Amino acid sequence: MSGAGLVNWEVAERVAVKVARHEPLADSYHYTSLEPDFRRFTVEAERLVEQETGLRSLYGPARAKVSDRPEWIRANLASFQRLLRPFLERLGRNRPTGALASAGGMLAGAEIGALLGWMSTRVLGQYDMLVIENEASVDQDIVYYVGPNILAIEKLYGLPPAEFRLWLALHELTHRAQFTGVPWLRSHFLSLLDETLGGFEPDPKRFLDALRTAVRLLRAGERPLDGGVVELFATPAQKEVLQRVQGLMSVLEGHGDLVMGRAAAERIPSAGRFHQVLHQRRQTGGAVRMVLRLVGLEAKMRQYQDGEHFLERIEREGGAELVNRLWEGPEWLPTLSEIRAPDRWLSRVGDSRAAAS
């Protein structure tokens, strides 16, 4: 059994689909409006984001897909496997054998499936930056919109569909612009994940116990550990890399909120209401966000707020030109301490430019 065998992914899918349940609105006549709307709004959102950021995807125009919950679950299982692969491979070196191994894999699969199924009832849209290289390329680089959940939230809050759907598209297309418009960003992000998750020699039983506890708390809306499951095993060097991942996530979210606010200012009058109503729900995110939180690689809520304040500060200081300096290379990304104290980053950037001239 390979390291990946520590999680039975078939069990994960079965449990997730069962937990997801069927949303009655999936059978509504309103459902047919979603596909043409999101095809159109995805194109418009991509244009608005490019106007605000200057970032153009190196992978061509975005592709939109309206999915039901089971389709979203199956698409996201690949993200779980890609993200957890280096961690599970290291776990596999200390794995049990025989019936105990099989039972552990089924248990881990059931826990992840329960979490994924619950998420599928809440997530509205998702752009997955963790596609798997050289595997089913036709299914990669897709912006997903979970149709039944979108109809349900529009009905619950009486949201104007045209505005709300464009607003959702803006959020996802901003993240796509970051990961496909900045040539080095995605590979840098994945290298940080692999560096963090690939360096552990943890005990599989300890991991499964931590996974069970973490999933239970996440479904209750609580944070299991500040450092997630990884915190149980990380060395000081790995914790330093973990902070770099958290800092990057803070910058990306802060930049995303800044871009969304600008792009939506004139086109979406209800944007402020959408943000207010769905602020907490947005923190649920997609599979990637939840796995990052589970293993301790997601930034804390305060760090996202710090990221937004950081972006606002440097934009006031130097406008879009200074903001775009973030995308010149990994060395221009701020540390967590610089995010909390933007003047430190401004000083470092100024010193670096002066030295280069």
N, C-alpha and C positions, 0 to 999 in steps of 0.2 A: 504493500500500500504506500503510495506517495504521500508527501506532506499534505497535498490537497485532500487526500482521503480522510484526514482528520475531521473534515466536514462532509457529510453526505448531502451533496447539492440536489439530488433528486428528491430527498425528503424535504429539503428547504423549499423547493418549488411547490411540492404538494401542499405543505402546511401553509405557505404564503397565499396560495390561491384560495384555500379554504377559509383562512382568516379574512381575506379581502372581501368576501361576500359579493353579491350582485347588487349594484346600485340601480333601482328602478328607473331612474332618469336616463339610463343607457338605452332604454327602449322608447324614449320620448321622441316625438317628431322634431323637437328642437335640436336633436343630436346631429341631424343632417346639415345644420348650418355651421357646425364647428370646422369641418375640413376646409371649405372654401374661405371661411373667415381667417383661419390661422395661416393658410397658404398666403393670403393677401397681407395680413398683418406682419407676418414674419419678414416679408420683403420690405415693407415699410419700416419696420423696426430696425432692420439691418442698415437701411439708408440713414435713418436718424442717428444711430449709434456712430456710424462712420463720419457723419457730419460733426458730431460732438467730439470725437476722439482722434480722428485721422487714421484709425486702425482699420485696415481692410484684410479680410480673411485670406490667407494663402491657400486655402482649400476650396475656394470658389464660393458661390452663393449657398446660403443655409438651406437645409431641407427640413420641412415641418412634417410631423407625424402626429395625428390625433390617435391616441390609443385608449383601450379600456384597461382595467386594472390588471388582469392576467397578462396582457401584452407588455405592460410596463414592468411587471415583476420579472418576466423572462428576460427583458432587455437589461435589467439591472443586476441580475445574477452574475453577468459577466464582469460588472464593475466590482462587485464584492470579491470575486475570485481574483481579479487583477490586483486589487489593492492588498488583499490578504495573502497573496501567493508567497512572497518572500518570508513572511512571518510563519505561515503554515509549513513551508519547507523546512525551516529551522526546527519547528515543533516536531516535525516528523522524525527527526533523528532520535528523539527520546520517546517515541510513541509506544504504547502498549501493543500487544499482538492478539490475534484470535478474536474471540467473542467480545472481549473487553474493548478492543479497538473498534469493532463494528458498532457496539452500543454507544461508545463515545462519539463516533461520527454521526450517528443518527440523532443523538441528543443535541450536538452542536448544530446540525442541520435544522432540527425542529426549532431551536432558539432563534437562529437567524431567520428562518422562514416566518416565525411569528412576528418578528420585528418588521420584516419586509412586507408582510401582508398588512400589518397595521399602517405602515407608511403609505401603502398604495391607496388607502382610503383618504389620505390627507394631501398628498403632493398634487400640485396643480400643473406645474411645468418643470422641465429639467433639461439642461444641456450637460451632457456627460463628457468631461474632459479626459476621463480615464479609459478611452477606447483601447482595445487590445490590438497591437500592431500585427499586421499580416494575418488576421483572423476575421473572416466574414466582413470584408471591407464595405460591402453594400449596406451593412447594418450599423456602420459607424458614422460619427459626426452628424447625428440627427438631433434636432430639437423636438423634445417630446412634450405633448400637452395631453393631460389625462382627462378625457372628455367628460365622463360621468361626474367627476369631482368638480370640474369647472361649472357645469350646469347646476350642481347642488349648491355651490357657494353663491352663484348669481341669484338663485331663487331664495336662499336663506336671507341674504342681505339686500335684496332688491337692487342689485348692481346693474348698471347699463351695459349690456353685453359688448357692444362695439368698443367702448372705451376700455372696459376691463380686459378684453382679450388683447388689445394692443399693448396695454400696460404689462400684461404677463409676457408678451413677446419681447418687449423692451428689456425686461429683466434677464431673460435667457440669452438674447442676442448680445447683450453687453458682455456676459461671461464668455460667449463664443468668440467675440472680437478679441478679448484678452488672450485666450488660449490658442487661437488660430491666426491672430494678427500680429502677435509678438513672436518672432521665429524661435527664440530659445526658451520661452516660458514653460511650455508643457513638458519638454524633456527635463528641464531643471526641476520642476515640481515632482515629476516621477522619480528623479534621481534622489531627491530628498526623502521621499517616502521609502524607497528601497534601502537607502542608507539607514534609516531609522528602524524599519521593520525587519531588515535582513540580518541584523547583528545580534539576535537574541538566542539564548539557549534555555528557554523556559521549560517548566514541567507541564506536560499536556493536561494533567488533572487540575493543576492550579489555574491553567488558562480556561478550561471548561467551567470551573467554579466561578471564575471572574466574569466570564461571558454571560453566564446565567444571571448573576447579580446585576451586571451592567445593563442587560437587555430589560430586566424587570424595572429598573429605575428609569431607563430611557422612556419606556412606554408609559410610565407614570409622570413623565415630564420633568424628571429630576436628572441632574448630572451625576453619573456614578462616581467619578474621581476627577479631580482637576486634570490629571494626566491620563485618564482612561485606563484601559487594561495595560497599555505599554508602561505606565508608571510603575507597575509591579516589578518590571524586569529591567528597566533602562539603566544604563551606566551614565555617569556624568556627561561623557561625550555625546551619547545618544540623546540625552535631555537637551543638550545645546542645539542639536539638529532639530529636535522637536520644536524648540522655540523659533527656529528659523521658518519652519513650516507654518506655525501659528502667526508669525509676523507677515508672511506672504499672504495668508488667508485674510488677515486684517486689512492689508493694502488692497487686495482684490475686491473685497466687499465695500470698503470705503470708496474706492474708485467707481464701483458699480452703482452705488447710491448717488454719487455725484453726477454721473452720466445720466442715470434715469431721471433724476430731478430736472436736469436741463432739457433733456429730450422730450419730457412729458409736459413741460411748462405750458406750452400753448396748445398742444395737440390733445391733451387729456385733462379736461377741467376737473375731473373727479379723482385725480391721482393722489391728492392728499388724503382723501377719505379711504381709498384703497389701501394706502400704506398704513393708516391708523387701524383699520379694521383687521387687516391681515398680517400685522407686524409679528405677532406671536406665531402665527401659522407658518410664516415664511422661515422661521428658525428651524422648522421641522426639516425642510429641504428635501433632497432626494437621497438615493441610496449612498452616493459618495459622501454627502455631508454627514449622514448618520454613522457611516463606518468611521469617518474621521473622528467624530465625537466619541464613538465607542472605543477606539484604540488610543485616543488622547491626542490626535493631531489637529483637531479643530480648535480654533481660537475661542477663548471665552467671550461671552457677550460683551463684557466691558472692553475687550480688545477690538471687537468690531466697531464699537463706538469710538474708541481711540483712533482706529484707522480712518474713520470718516472725518474726525477732527483734524487728523494729520493732513489728509488730502485738502481739506478746506484751507488749512494754514499755508501750505506750500503754494496753492493756487493764488491766494491773496498776495503772496510774496513775489511770485514770478509768472503767474498766468499758466496757460496751457503748455507753453514751452518748458517750464520747470516740471510740470506734472509728467510730461512725456519723457523726461530724463529717466524716470523710473524704468522705462522699457528699453534702455540702451544696453543693459546687461545685468546679470545677477549681482554684480558688485555695487550697483546703484540702489538696490533694494534696502530699505531701512531695517534696522534691528528693532526688536520690541522696545528697547530703551529709547531708541530714536523716534519711534512712533509716539511714545508717551511724551517725548520732549523734542518736537520737530526742529527746534533751533540747532540741536546737535547734528541732525542730518543736513540741514542747510549749511552749517559750518563745514561739514565734511565734504559736501558736494562742491562748495566754493573753493576749498583748499585743493581738491583734486583737479578742478578746472584750472586753477592758477598754476599748479605744478605742471600740467600738461601743456600750457601755453608758452 
